[in-house]
């Protein structure tokens, strides 16, 4: 099963978390691998998710997307 997309999760939460807000729902210093595993676990049986679980899932996806953007910017700046 594929993890849920950020847009799908935002339909359930009705929010658009900022990076600062998302960091409050995820443990500080949590590795990217642990965050990805958390996304998979929360996406697996989404009908069992509580409101807090949905926010935690959105927070993980927001942080992963932010890290991906940072990496792609760093690579594109090295290419130029």
Chimera marker file (.cmm) of the C-alpha trace (Angstrom):
<marker_set name="trace">
<marker id="1" x="0.000" y="0.000" z="0.000" r="1" g="1" b="0" radius="0.5"/>
<marker id="2" x="1.196" y="3.475" z="-0.853" r="1" g="1" b="0" radius="0.5"/>
<marker id="3" x="1.209" y="6.202" z="1.809" r="1" g="1" b="0" radius="0.5"/>
<marker id="4" x="-1.479" y="8.857" z="1.535" r="1" g="1" b="0" radius="0.5"/>
<marker id="5" x="-0.771" y="12.090" z="-0.286" r="1" g="1" b="0" radius="0.5"/>
<marker id="6" x="-0.724" y="15.434" z="1.494" r="1" g="1" b="0" radius="0.5"/>
<marker id="7" x="-3.798" y="16.661" z="-0.415" r="1" g="1" b="0" radius="0.5"/>
<marker id="8" x="-5.811" y="13.610" z="0.709" r="1" g="1" b="0" radius="0.5"/>
<marker id="9" x="-4.852" y="14.166" z="4.331" r="1" g="1" b="0" radius="0.5"/>
<marker id="10" x="-5.714" y="17.873" z="4.162" r="1" g="1" b="0" radius="0.5"/>
<marker id="11" x="-9.246" y="16.909" z="3.086" r="1" g="1" b="0" radius="0.5"/>
<marker id="12" x="-9.644" y="15.133" z="6.425" r="1" g="1" b="0" radius="0.5"/>
<marker id="13" x="-7.981" y="17.756" z="8.612" r="1" g="1" b="0" radius="0.5"/>
<marker id="14" x="-9.236" y="20.872" z="6.849" r="1" g="1" b="0" radius="0.5"/>
<marker id="15" x="-5.960" y="22.587" z="7.766" r="1" g="1" b="0" radius="0.5"/>
<marker id="16" x="-2.747" y="23.663" z="6.093" r="1" g="1" b="0" radius="0.5"/>
<marker id="17" x="-0.007" y="23.247" z="8.685" r="1" g="1" b="0" radius="0.5"/>
<marker id="18" x="3.100" y="25.400" z="8.423" r="1" g="1" b="0" radius="0.5"/>
<marker id="19" x="6.506" y="23.865" z="8.986" r="1" g="1" b="0" radius="0.5"/>
<marker id="20" x="6.651" y="25.346" z="12.494" r="1" g="1" b="0" radius="0.5"/>
<marker id="21" x="3.229" y="23.911" z="13.401" r="1" g="1" b="0" radius="0.5"/>
<marker id="22" x="4.130" y="20.546" z="11.896" r="1" g="1" b="0" radius="0.5"/>
<marker id="23" x="7.304" y="20.355" z="13.978" r="1" g="1" b="0" radius="0.5"/>
<marker id="24" x="5.170" y="20.435" z="17.143" r="1" g="1" b="0" radius="0.5"/>
<marker id="25" x="3.452" y="17.149" z="16.190" r="1" g="1" b="0" radius="0.5"/>
<marker id="26" x="6.652" y="15.246" z="15.333" r="1" g="1" b="0" radius="0.5"/>
<marker id="27" x="9.408" y="14.348" z="17.797" r="1" g="1" b="0" radius="0.5"/>
<marker id="28" x="12.376" y="16.681" z="17.649" r="1" g="1" b="0" radius="0.5"/>
<marker id="29" x="15.387" y="15.112" z="15.976" r="1" g="1" b="0" radius="0.5"/>
<marker id="30" x="13.307" y="12.307" z="14.457" r="1" g="1" b="0" radius="0.5"/>
<marker id="31" x="15.061" y="10.816" z="11.433" r="1" g="1" b="0" radius="0.5"/>
<marker id="32" x="13.582" y="10.941" z="7.953" r="1" g="1" b="0" radius="0.5"/>
<marker id="33" x="13.288" y="7.138" z="7.918" r="1" g="1" b="0" radius="0.5"/>
<marker id="34" x="11.245" y="7.106" z="11.121" r="1" g="1" b="0" radius="0.5"/>
<marker id="35" x="9.023" y="9.878" z="9.757" r="1" g="1" b="0" radius="0.5"/>
<marker id="36" x="8.424" y="7.921" z="6.530" r="1" g="1" b="0" radius="0.5"/>
<marker id="37" x="7.585" y="4.792" z="8.555" r="1" g="1" b="0" radius="0.5"/>
<marker id="38" x="5.152" y="6.815" z="10.661" r="1" g="1" b="0" radius="0.5"/>
<marker id="39" x="3.423" y="8.037" z="7.481" r="1" g="1" b="0" radius="0.5"/>
<marker id="40" x="3.070" y="4.456" z="6.254" r="1" g="1" b="0" radius="0.5"/>
<marker id="41" x="1.699" y="3.259" z="9.588" r="1" g="1" b="0" radius="0.5"/>
<marker id="42" x="-0.854" y="6.068" z="9.853" r="1" g="1" b="0" radius="0.5"/>
<marker id="43" x="-1.892" y="5.583" z="6.206" r="1" g="1" b="0" radius="0.5"/>
<marker id="44" x="-2.333" y="1.832" z="6.532" r="1" g="1" b="0" radius="0.5"/>
<marker id="45" x="-5.627" y="1.787" z="8.486" r="1" g="1" b="0" radius="0.5"/>
<marker id="46" x="-6.692" y="5.389" z="8.099" r="1" g="1" b="0" radius="0.5"/>
<marker id="47" x="-10.290" y="4.682" z="9.138" r="1" g="1" b="0" radius="0.5"/>
<marker id="48" x="-8.968" y="4.066" z="12.674" r="1" g="1" b="0" radius="0.5"/>
<marker id="49" x="-7.183" y="7.438" z="12.857" r="1" g="1" b="0" radius="0.5"/>
<marker id="50" x="-8.272" y="9.904" z="15.515" r="1" g="1" b="0" radius="0.5"/>
<marker id="51" x="-8.196" y="13.656" z="14.900" r="1" g="1" b="0" radius="0.5"/>
<marker id="52" x="-4.718" y="13.806" z="16.458" r="1" g="1" b="0" radius="0.5"/>
<marker id="53" x="-3.512" y="10.974" z="14.212" r="1" g="1" b="0" radius="0.5"/>
<marker id="54" x="-4.675" y="12.896" z="11.133" r="1" g="1" b="0" radius="0.5"/>
<marker id="55" x="-2.773" y="15.992" z="12.302" r="1" g="1" b="0" radius="0.5"/>
<marker id="56" x="0.318" y="13.903" z="13.033" r="1" g="1" b="0" radius="0.5"/>
<marker id="57" x="0.093" y="12.362" z="9.545" r="1" g="1" b="0" radius="0.5"/>
<marker id="58" x="-0.235" y="15.783" z="7.918" r="1" g="1" b="0" radius="0.5"/>
<marker id="59" x="2.698" y="17.069" z="9.982" r="1" g="1" b="0" radius="0.5"/>
<marker id="60" x="4.923" y="14.205" z="8.854" r="1" g="1" b="0" radius="0.5"/>
<marker id="61" x="4.010" y="14.754" z="5.210" r="1" g="1" b="0" radius="0.5"/>
<marker id="62" x="4.618" y="18.520" z="5.470" r="1" g="1" b="0" radius="0.5"/>
<marker id="63" x="8.067" y="17.966" z="7.000" r="1" g="1" b="0" radius="0.5"/>
<marker id="64" x="9.024" y="15.318" z="4.435" r="1" g="1" b="0" radius="0.5"/>
<marker id="65" x="7.939" y="17.610" z="1.586" r="1" g="1" b="0" radius="0.5"/>
<marker id="66" x="9.982" y="20.445" z="3.088" r="1" g="1" b="0" radius="0.5"/>
<marker id="67" x="13.077" y="18.245" z="3.342" r="1" g="1" b="0" radius="0.5"/>
<marker id="68" x="12.606" y="17.103" z="-0.267" r="1" g="1" b="0" radius="0.5"/>
<marker id="69" x="12.375" y="20.736" z="-1.431" r="1" g="1" b="0" radius="0.5"/>
<marker id="70" x="15.532" y="21.651" z="0.481" r="1" g="1" b="0" radius="0.5"/>
<marker id="71" x="17.450" y="18.752" z="-1.078" r="1" g="1" b="0" radius="0.5"/>
<marker id="72" x="16.310" y="19.580" z="-4.612" r="1" g="1" b="0" radius="0.5"/>
<marker id="73" x="17.277" y="23.244" z="-4.166" r="1" g="1" b="0" radius="0.5"/>
<marker id="74" x="20.719" y="22.244" z="-2.922" r="1" g="1" b="0" radius="0.5"/>
<marker id="75" x="21.241" y="19.968" z="-5.927" r="1" g="1" b="0" radius="0.5"/>
<marker id="76" x="19.994" y="22.558" z="-8.432" r="1" g="1" b="0" radius="0.5"/>
<marker id="77" x="22.288" y="25.230" z="-6.968" r="1" g="1" b="0" radius="0.5"/>
<marker id="78" x="25.303" y="22.909" z="-7.396" r="1" g="1" b="0" radius="0.5"/>
<marker id="79" x="24.391" y="22.286" z="-11.033" r="1" g="1" b="0" radius="0.5"/>
<marker id="80" x="24.396" y="25.996" z="-11.923" r="1" g="1" b="0" radius="0.5"/>
<link id1="1" id2="2" r="1" g="1" b="0" radius="0.2"/>
<link id1="2" id2="3" r="1" g="1" b="0" radius="0.2"/>
<link id1="3" id2="4" r="1" g="1" b="0" radius="0.2"/>
<link id1="4" id2="5" r="1" g="1" b="0" radius="0.2"/>
<link id1="5" id2="6" r="1" g="1" b="0" radius="0.2"/>
<link id1="6" id2="7" r="1" g="1" b="0" radius="0.2"/>
<link id1="7" id2="8" r="1" g="1" b="0" radius="0.2"/>
<link id1="8" id2="9" r="1" g="1" b="0" radius="0.2"/>
<link id1="9" id2="10" r="1" g="1" b="0" radius="0.2"/>
<link id1="10" id2="11" r="1" g="1" b="0" radius="0.2"/>
<link id1="11" id2="12" r="1" g="1" b="0" radius="0.2"/>
<link id1="12" id2="13" r="1" g="1" b="0" radius="0.2"/>
<link id1="13" id2="14" r="1" g="1" b="0" radius="0.2"/>
<link id1="14" id2="15" r="1" g="1" b="0" radius="0.2"/>
<link id1="15" id2="16" r="1" g="1" b="0" radius="0.2"/>
<link id1="16" id2="17" r="1" g="1" b="0" radius="0.2"/>
<link id1="17" id2="18" r="1" g="1" b="0" radius="0.2"/>
<link id1="18" id2="19" r="1" g="1" b="0" radius="0.2"/>
<link id1="19" id2="20" r="1" g="1" b="0" radius="0.2"/>
<link id1="20" id2="21" r="1" g="1" b="0" radius="0.2"/>
<link id1="21" id2="22" r="1" g="1" b="0" radius="0.2"/>
<link id1="22" id2="23" r="1" g="1" b="0" radius="0.2"/>
<link id1="23" id2="24" r="1" g="1" b="0" radius="0.2"/>
<link id1="24" id2="25" r="1" g="1" b="0" radius="0.2"/>
<link id1="25" id2="26" r="1" g="1" b="0" radius="0.2"/>
<link id1="26" id2="27" r="1" g="1" b="0" radius="0.2"/>
<link id1="27" id2="28" r="1" g="1" b="0" radius="0.2"/>
<link id1="28" id2="29" r="1" g="1" b="0" radius="0.2"/>
<link id1="29" id2="30" r="1" g="1" b="0" radius="0.2"/>
<link id1="30" id2="31" r="1" g="1" b="0" radius="0.2"/>
<link id1="31" id2="32" r="1" g="1" b="0" radius="0.2"/>
<link id1="32" id2="33" r="1" g="1" b="0" radius="0.2"/>
<link id1="33" id2="34" r="1" g="1" b="0" radius="0.2"/>
<link id1="34" id2="35" r="1" g="1" b="0" radius="0.2"/>
<link id1="35" id2="36" r="1" g="1" b="0" radius="0.2"/>
<link id1="36" id2="37" r="1" g="1" b="0" radius="0.2"/>
<link id1="37" id2="38" r="1" g="1" b="0" radius="0.2"/>
<link id1="38" id2="39" r="1" g="1" b="0" radius="0.2"/>
<link id1="39" id2="40" r="1" g="1" b="0" radius="0.2"/>
<link id1="40" id2="41" r="1" g="1" b="0" radius="0.2"/>
<link id1="41" id2="42" r="1" g="1" b="0" radius="0.2"/>
<link id1="42" id2="43" r="1" g="1" b="0" radius="0.2"/>
<link id1="43" id2="44" r="1" g="1" b="0" radius="0.2"/>
<link id1="44" id2="45" r="1" g="1" b="0" radius="0.2"/>
<link id1="45" id2="46" r="1" g="1" b="0" radius="0.2"/>
<link id1="46" id2="47" r="1" g="1" b="0" radius="0.2"/>
<link id1="47" id2="48" r="1" g="1" b="0" radius="0.2"/>
<link id1="48" id2="49" r="1" g="1" b="0" radius="0.2"/>
<link id1="49" id2="50" r="1" g="1" b="0" radius="0.2"/>
<link id1="50" id2="51" r="1" g="1" b="0" radius="0.2"/>
<link id1="51" id2="52" r="1" g="1" b="0" radius="0.2"/>
<link id1="52" id2="53" r="1" g="1" b="0" radius="0.2"/>
<link id1="53" id2="54" r="1" g="1" b="0" radius="0.2"/>
<link id1="54" id2="55" r="1" g="1" b="0" radius="0.2"/>
<link id1="55" id2="56" r="1" g="1" b="0" radius="0.2"/>
<link id1="56" id2="57" r="1" g="1" b="0" radius="0.2"/>
<link id1="57" id2="58" r="1" g="1" b="0" radius="0.2"/>
<link id1="58" id2="59" r="1" g="1" b="0" radius="0.2"/>
<link id1="59" id2="60" r="1" g="1" b="0" radius="0.2"/>
<link id1="60" id2="61" r="1" g="1" b="0" radius="0.2"/>
<link id1="61" id2="62" r="1" g="1" b="0" radius="0.2"/>
<link id1="62" id2="63" r="1" g="1" b="0" radius="0.2"/>
<link id1="63" id2="64" r="1" g="1" b="0" radius="0.2"/>
<link id1="64" id2="65" r="1" g="1" b="0" radius="0.2"/>
<link id1="65" id2="66" r="1" g="1" b="0" radius="0.2"/>
<link id1="66" id2="67" r="1" g="1" b="0" radius="0.2"/>
<link id1="67" id2="68" r="1" g="1" b="0" radius="0.2"/>
<link id1="68" id2="69" r="1" g="1" b="0" radius="0.2"/>
<link id1="69" id2="70" r="1" g="1" b="0" radius="0.2"/>
<link id1="70" id2="71" r="1" g="1" b="0" radius="0.2"/>
<link id1="71" id2="72" r="1" g="1" b="0" radius="0.2"/>
<link id1="72" id2="73" r="1" g="1" b="0" radius="0.2"/>
<link id1="73" id2="74" r="1" g="1" b="0" radius="0.2"/>
<link id1="74" id2="75" r="1" g="1" b="0" radius="0.2"/>
<link id1="75" id2="76" r="1" g="1" b="0" radius="0.2"/>
<link id1="76" id2="77" r="1" g="1" b="0" radius="0.2"/>
<link id1="77" id2="78" r="1" g="1" b="0" radius="0.2"/>
<link id1="78" id2="79" r="1" g="1" b="0" radius="0.2"/>
<link id1="79" id2="80" r="1" g="1" b="0" radius="0.2"/>
</marker_set>
